[in-house]
Amino acid sequence: MPPRSRLRALDAKTLWVVWTVLVVLGALALVYFLRTVLLLLVFSVVFAYLIFPLVRLAERVMPRRLRRPLAIGVVYVVLVAALSTLVALVGQPLGRELSAFGQKFPEMSEQIKSGRVISNVFPRWGGAEILDDLVRSHLPQVVQYAQHALAAAVGWLTGAWVVVLIPVFAFFFLRDAERIADAATEAVIARGGSRALLETIAQDLHAVLGEYVRALVLLCALTFVVWTLLFLVAGVPYALVLAAIGGALEFLPVVGPLVAGITVVSVALFGGFAHPWLLLVFIVIWRLIQDYVSSPMIMGRGVELHPGLVIFGVLAGGELAGVAGMFLSVPVLAGLRVVLQRLRDFRVEPTVA
């Protein structure tokens, strides 16, 4: 190749690489600036997956005309009625406990700052003072980190007004689910994609995401019910508040249950509960039950991931998108696993044939 033609080819390749890098950077910047809207859409899809089985069930008794919109409306009405009933049953006692906990919190905070944590749990153990000295030496850093995490959580909640839009977007996703899927399939096929491969991946992703979302809600509800019953029977202070914290934090993989366990034991310890170490034993046993019994029974095999990969995904998701990133880390990793598995099978099959 003459030097001039080789230089032109090199210039064309260089321009193509530069253009690709600029497009990727521009797309990443756009995603960053539109992260709130994109998270709104993602959580709308998650909510749509959660209630989709109920919508399909309601469609069986709806008239043929406007069947899907009517079914979605009926499901929304049922959900509002169920939530209203739950608030009526639990709201008043939960509000009283929250008020009492707010009054007690300054005293608990002072006890925590004193550093007498281990010695309060094991008053007759000589090594408790050594561990308390270790706690006192690192307490300022822990408090600073906790304040930072709390500020981040409060900031996220103050910006979560868009939550009210989730049912609105979910309505349109549910109403036009088939048309959206067909349009996406045709767009990929137009670029040379395989219809069979694409349909298989879409079905797998649909199954994995649906199983994960519905299983997560069941695990959260199970934690709330079991903790409420046990805490009330055992006389744990602020039982409903602690059970609600445990159920809500079940949504966050790894980090949520850990924070819930620490919170429950700390509140019981400094709230006057006589046997906080028994509560610690129960939480550890409950975590084992959830991870090795409840989750495998409720979740499908497609959601199973290596624990190390889950921890990495949760940490990475927290760095990228905070609480929402932690929540979405597991379904994203499970979806990537499904896609890679299907692509590998698709490449192997022609060779075997």
C-alpha distance (Angstrom), angle and dihedral (degrees) to the residues before:
residue distance angle dihedral
M1 . . .
P2 3.84 . .
P3 3.80 115.3 .
R4 3.81 93.3 -112.4
S5 3.83 95.3 53.0
R6 3.80 89.8 44.0
L7 3.79 89.3 52.7
R8 3.80 91.1 50.2
A9 3.81 91.4 51.0
L10 3.78 89.9 48.7
D11 3.78 91.0 49.4
A12 3.81 90.8 50.2
K13 3.79 92.0 50.6
T14 3.78 91.6 46.5
L15 3.79 92.1 50.4
W16 3.80 90.5 48.3
V17 3.81 92.0 51.3
V18 3.81 92.2 46.5
W19 3.80 91.1 47.3
T20 3.82 91.5 49.6
V21 3.81 92.1 49.3
L22 3.81 91.2 48.9
V23 3.81 91.8 49.2
V24 3.82 91.8 49.7
L25 3.80 92.1 47.5
G26 3.78 90.8 47.4
A27 3.81 91.3 49.9
L28 3.82 91.3 49.5
A29 3.80 90.8 48.8
L30 3.81 90.7 49.4
V31 3.80 90.8 50.0
Y32 3.82 90.0 50.4
F33 3.81 94.7 50.7
L34 3.81 92.1 44.2
R35 3.82 95.3 41.8
T36 3.80 94.1 117.5
V37 3.79 93.0 53.2
L38 3.81 92.2 42.9
L39 3.81 91.3 50.5
L40 3.80 88.1 49.7
L41 3.80 89.6 55.2
V42 3.80 92.4 45.4
F43 3.81 93.4 51.4
S44 3.79 89.4 45.5
V45 3.80 88.5 57.0
V46 3.81 89.9 47.5
F47 3.81 90.9 51.4
A48 3.81 90.1 47.2
Y49 3.80 90.2 53.5
L50 3.80 89.7 49.1
I51 3.79 95.9 57.1
F52 3.82 98.6 29.7
P53 3.85 94.0 99.3
L54 3.80 89.6 52.0
V55 3.80 90.4 50.5
R56 3.80 91.8 50.8
L57 3.79 89.5 49.3
A58 3.81 92.5 50.3
E59 3.82 90.9 48.8
R60 3.80 90.2 67.3
V61 3.80 92.2 69.9
M62 3.80 98.2 36.7
P63 3.82 125.2 99.6
R64 3.79 114.8 -100.7
R65 3.78 94.4 -112.1
L66 3.82 112.4 77.5
R67 3.80 89.1 -4.0
R68 3.81 97.3 152.4
P69 3.87 98.2 45.9
L70 3.81 91.4 46.0
A71 3.81 91.4 49.0
I72 3.82 91.2 50.2
G73 3.80 90.7 49.1
V74 3.81 92.0 50.6
V75 3.81 91.3 49.6
Y76 3.82 91.2 49.6
V77 3.81 90.9 51.1
V78 3.81 91.4 49.2
L79 3.82 91.5 48.9
V80 3.81 92.4 49.5
A81 3.80 90.4 49.2
A82 3.83 91.5 48.6
L83 3.80 92.9 48.5
S84 3.80 91.1 46.8
T85 3.80 90.4 51.6
L86 3.81 91.1 49.0
V87 3.79 91.7 49.7
A88 3.80 90.8 48.6
L89 3.81 91.3 51.9
V90 3.80 100.2 40.7
G91 3.80 104.9 18.1
Q92 3.82 99.7 81.4
P93 3.83 98.6 46.8
L94 3.80 90.1 40.6
G95 3.80 89.8 52.9
R96 3.79 91.3 51.1
E97 3.79 91.3 50.6
L98 3.79 91.8 48.0
S99 3.80 90.4 52.0
A100 3.81 91.8 49.1
F101 3.79 91.1 46.1
G102 3.79 90.7 52.0
Q103 3.79 90.5 54.5
K104 3.80 92.2 47.2
F105 3.81 96.2 44.7
P106 3.85 97.8 83.3
E107 3.81 90.2 55.2
M108 3.82 91.2 47.8
S109 3.78 89.9 49.1
E110 3.80 91.9 54.4
Q111 3.80 90.9 49.4
I112 3.78 90.8 51.0
K113 3.81 91.7 49.3
S114 3.81 89.9 52.2
G115 3.80 87.6 67.7
R116 3.81 95.3 -133.2
V117 3.79 96.8 130.9
I118 3.80 108.6 120.6
S119 3.81 93.9 37.0
N120 3.81 90.0 55.6
V121 3.79 90.2 55.5
F122 3.83 96.3 41.2
P123 3.83 105.3 23.4
R124 3.84 93.9 168.7
W125 3.78 97.1 49.4
G126 3.81 114.1 102.0
G127 3.80 94.1 -152.5
A128 3.79 92.3 59.0
E129 3.82 92.5 84.7
I130 3.81 91.1 54.0
L131 3.80 91.2 52.2
D132 3.81 90.6 45.7
D133 3.82 89.4 54.5
L134 3.79 88.0 52.5
V135 3.81 90.4 50.0
R136 3.81 91.7 49.5
S137 3.81 91.9 50.6
H138 3.82 92.8 54.0
L139 3.80 98.5 32.1
P140 3.85 96.7 97.6
Q141 3.81 91.6 56.7
V142 3.81 91.6 46.5
V143 3.81 92.0 49.0
Q144 3.79 90.9 48.2
Y145 3.79 91.7 50.7
A146 3.81 91.2 46.6
Q147 3.80 91.0 50.9
H148 3.80 90.0 49.9
A149 3.80 91.5 49.5
L150 3.82 91.5 46.9
A151 3.79 91.5 49.5
A152 3.80 90.2 50.0
A153 3.81 91.4 49.2
V154 3.81 92.3 48.1
G155 3.79 90.3 47.7
W156 3.78 90.4 52.0
L157 3.79 91.8 48.5
T158 3.81 92.9 49.4
G159 3.78 88.1 55.1
A160 3.78 92.9 45.7
W161 3.80 93.9 90.0
V162 3.79 85.6 110.3
V163 3.81 87.1 72.4
V164 3.81 87.8 89.2
L165 3.81 88.1 63.8
I166 3.81 93.7 56.6
P167 3.84 95.0 84.3
V168 3.81 89.4 46.9
F169 3.80 94.5 54.7
A170 3.81 90.8 38.9
F171 3.82 88.6 57.1
F172 3.80 91.3 58.7
F173 3.81 92.7 43.5
L174 3.79 90.9 52.1
R175 3.80 94.6 43.7
D176 3.80 94.5 50.2
A177 3.80 100.0 28.3
E178 3.80 95.7 122.8
R179 3.80 94.4 45.5
I180 3.81 91.8 48.6
A181 3.80 90.9 50.5
D182 3.82 92.3 47.7
A183 3.80 92.2 48.5
A184 3.81 92.0 50.4
T185 3.81 91.0 47.7
E186 3.80 93.7 50.3
A187 3.83 91.2 47.5
V188 3.80 91.7 55.3
I189 3.79 93.6 43.3
A190 3.80 89.8 51.8
R191 3.81 87.8 60.9
G192 3.79 92.8 54.0
G193 3.81 100.9 -87.9
S194 3.78 124.1 148.5
R195 3.79 114.4 -104.6
A196 3.81 94.2 -152.8
L197 3.81 92.8 49.7
L198 3.78 93.0 45.3
E199 3.79 94.0 48.5
T200 3.81 91.0 48.8
I201 3.82 92.2 50.5
A202 3.80 91.3 46.3
Q203 3.81 92.0 51.2
D204 3.81 91.8 47.9
L205 3.81 93.0 48.4
H206 3.80 90.1 47.4
A207 3.80 91.2 52.3
V208 3.82 95.5 44.2
L209 3.80 95.8 47.6
G210 3.79 93.3 44.2
E211 3.80 92.9 48.6
Y212 3.80 92.5 47.1
V213 3.80 96.7 49.2
R214 3.79 95.9 45.5
A215 3.82 92.6 42.9
L216 3.79 91.1 50.6
V217 3.79 92.0 53.6
L218 3.81 90.5 49.4
L219 3.82 91.5 49.7
C220 3.81 91.2 49.8
A221 3.79 92.1 49.0
L222 3.81 90.8 46.6
T223 3.81 91.8 52.0
F224 3.80 92.2 48.4
V225 3.81 94.3 49.3
V226 3.81 96.7 44.2
W227 3.81 94.3 44.3
T228 3.80 91.9 46.6
L229 3.79 93.5 52.1
L230 3.79 95.1 44.5
F231 3.81 95.5 43.2
L232 3.81 92.2 49.1
V233 3.80 92.2 48.3
A234 3.82 92.8 45.7
G235 3.80 93.3 46.0
V236 3.80 95.4 -120.2
P237 3.83 110.0 173.6
Y238 3.81 116.0 -108.7
A239 3.80 90.5 9.9
L240 3.81 97.2 170.2
V241 3.80 93.2 46.1
L242 3.80 92.9 50.3
A243 3.81 92.5 44.8
A244 3.82 90.3 49.8
I245 3.81 90.1 50.4
G246 3.80 90.8 49.8
G247 3.80 93.1 48.5
A248 3.80 94.6 46.1
L249 3.81 95.2 46.6
E250 3.81 90.2 51.5
F251 3.81 84.4 81.6
L252 3.82 90.6 70.3
P253 3.81 111.7 71.3
V254 3.83 117.2 -128.1
V255 3.81 95.5 -19.2
G256 3.82 96.8 56.3
P257 3.83 98.4 55.0
L258 3.82 90.5 43.3
V259 3.80 93.0 52.6
A260 3.82 90.9 44.0
G261 3.81 92.0 52.0
I262 3.80 93.2 48.7
T263 3.80 90.9 47.0
V264 3.80 94.2 49.7
V265 3.81 94.6 47.5
S266 3.82 92.4 44.9
V267 3.80 94.0 49.6
A268 3.81 92.1 45.6
L269 3.81 90.8 46.9
F270 3.79 96.3 51.0
G271 3.80 95.4 29.6
G272 3.79 95.0 68.6
F273 3.82 102.0 -97.5
A274 3.81 109.0 156.0
H275 3.81 99.1 -142.2
P276 3.82 111.0 32.6
W277 3.81 92.0 155.6
L278 3.82 89.7 61.9
L279 3.77 87.6 53.5
L280 3.80 89.0 52.1
V281 3.81 90.4 52.5
F282 3.80 90.6 50.2
I283 3.82 92.7 50.7
V284 3.81 91.7 50.3
I285 3.81 91.2 49.2
W286 3.79 91.3 46.1
R287 3.80 90.6 51.5
L288 3.80 90.1 53.2
I289 3.81 90.4 48.9
Q290 3.79 92.1 50.0
D291 3.81 95.0 46.2
Y292 3.80 99.8 41.4
V293 3.82 104.7 26.0
S294 3.81 114.1 20.0
S295 3.80 99.6 37.0
P296 3.84 96.6 47.6
M297 3.80 90.4 47.3
I298 3.80 95.7 47.9
M299 3.79 102.7 33.5
G300 3.77 123.4 64.8
R301 3.79 122.9 -115.9
G302 3.78 90.6 -107.8
V303 3.81 90.1 70.0
E304 3.80 94.8 53.9
L305 3.81 111.5 114.5
H306 3.78 135.0 172.4
P307 3.84 110.1 -89.9
G308 3.80 91.7 -127.5
L309 3.80 90.7 53.4
V310 3.81 90.7 48.9
I311 3.81 91.9 51.9
F312 3.81 91.0 48.4
G313 3.80 91.1 48.1
V314 3.79 93.1 49.3
L315 3.80 92.6 49.7
A316 3.80 92.5 45.5
G317 3.80 91.8 46.3
G318 3.80 90.8 50.0
E319 3.80 91.0 52.4
L320 3.81 93.0 47.6
A321 3.82 102.7 40.0
G322 3.81 109.2 1.4
V323 3.80 118.0 -135.2
A324 3.80 92.8 -7.3
G325 3.80 90.4 52.9
M326 3.80 91.5 52.5
F327 3.78 90.6 51.5
L328 3.80 94.3 47.9
S329 3.81 96.4 42.6
V330 3.82 97.1 87.2
P331 3.84 98.1 47.4
V332 3.81 90.2 45.4
L333 3.81 91.7 51.7
A334 3.80 91.3 45.0
G335 3.80 90.3 50.0
L336 3.81 92.2 49.7
R337 3.79 89.1 49.5
V338 3.81 91.0 53.5
V339 3.80 92.8 47.9
L340 3.82 93.7 48.7
Q341 3.80 91.5 46.7
R342 3.79 92.9 51.6
L343 3.81 92.7 45.6
R344 3.80 90.0 51.4
D345 3.81 91.8 48.9
F346 3.81 90.1 47.7
R347 3.80 91.3 54.4
V348 3.81 94.1 45.6
E349 3.81 97.6 48.7
P350 3.84 97.9 68.8
T351 3.83 89.9 49.5
V352 3.80 91.9 52.3
A353 3.79 91.1 48.8
